[in-house]
């Protein structure tokens, strides 16, 4: 029986909690948590692209977490 090591990364529920903090003025924390430093800074400075980015990220958080676990390059 072989046991494969699974690379643990950020949890999706925690990323959603940080995303919800964006509605209270702390936009972009979920992107910092998911390893996307540049876009996290943009979200922080623009209030999540004026709120539109926050709404769109509701659907993108699971994919961003998976990309982080796979070690995919992010910007």
Secondary structure by P-SEA (a helix, b strand, c coil): cbbbbccccccaaaaaaaaaaccccccaaaaaaacaaaaaaaaaaaccccaaaaaaaccaaaaaaaaaaaccccc
